Amino acid sequence: MASSRSSSRTLVLWLALTWMLWEGMLEKREYVETTFILQMPVWWAYALCMVGAVIGCLSYIAKTLIQFGLAKYPPGWTVESTGGH
């Protein structure tokens, strides 16, 4: 049960960080902030980071659902045993 708690805490952390990244991106876009030398919009970098953040959220949602028994691995999916870690 401790690993389920840890997984759900990690999911909450991923969701909070993704939400703050989204808010930051909207703020940078609203104020039209640009880089000093290239004059590129800063929010572009935030948008690229959102891709990884959303993938991280989706993977932890899947992991948490599996650990709580609300989902299962796809058929034929190889799952390695953690060996008690």
C-alpha positions in Angstrom: 0.0 0.0 0.0 3.0 2.3 0.6 3.8 2.2 -3.1 0.2 3.2 -4.0 0.5 6.2 -1.7 3.9 7.1 -3.3 2.5 6.8 -6.8 -0.5 9.0 -6.0 1.7 11.6 -4.4 3.9 11.6 -7.5 0.8 12.0 -9.7 -0.3 15.0 -7.7 3.1 16.5 -8.0 3.1 15.9 -11.8 -0.3 17.5 -12.1 0.6 20.5 -10.0 3.9 21.1 -11.9 2.1 20.8 -15.3 -0.6 23.2 -14.2 2.0 25.8 -13.0 3.9 25.3 -16.3 0.6 26.0 -18.2 -0.1 29.1 -16.1 3.5 30.3 -16.7 3.1 29.8 -20.5 -0.1 31.7 -20.6 1.5 34.6 -18.7 4.6 34.7 -21.0 2.3 34.7 -24.0 0.0 37.4 -22.6 2.9 39.8 -21.9 4.7 38.9 -25.2 8.0 38.2 -23.5 10.9 37.5 -25.9 14.4 36.3 -25.6 17.1 39.0 -25.5 19.2 38.2 -28.5 17.0 36.2 -30.9 13.7 38.0 -30.0 11.8 34.7 -30.0 8.7 34.4 -27.9 9.5 32.7 -24.5 6.2 30.9 -24.5 7.4 28.7 -27.3 9.8 27.0 -24.9 7.1 26.6 -22.4 4.9 25.0 -25.0 7.6 22.4 -25.9 8.0 21.6 -22.2 4.3 21.0 -21.9 4.6 18.1 -24.3 6.9 16.2 -21.8 4.8 17.3 -18.8 1.6 16.0 -20.3 3.3 12.7 -21.3 4.5 12.4 -17.7 1.0 13.1 -16.3 -0.5 10.5 -18.6 2.1 7.8 -17.6 1.6 8.4 -13.9 -2.2 8.4 -14.3 -1.9 5.0 -16.0 0.5 3.7 -13.3 -1.7 4.9 -10.5 -4.8 3.3 -12.0 -3.0 0.0 -12.4 -1.7 0.1 -8.8 -5.2 0.8 -7.4 -6.6 -2.0 -9.6 -8.8 0.2 -11.8 -6.9 -0.7 -14.9 -4.5 -3.5 -16.1 -1.6 -3.8 -18.4 -2.4 -4.5 -22.1 -2.4 -8.2 -23.1 1.1 -9.3 -24.1 2.7 -6.5 -22.2 5.8 -7.7 -20.4 6.1 -6.5 -16.8 9.3 -6.9 -14.9 9.1 -7.7 -11.2 10.6 -5.0 -9.0 12.1 -7.4 -6.6 10.7 -5.7 -3.5 12.0 -2.2 -4.3 
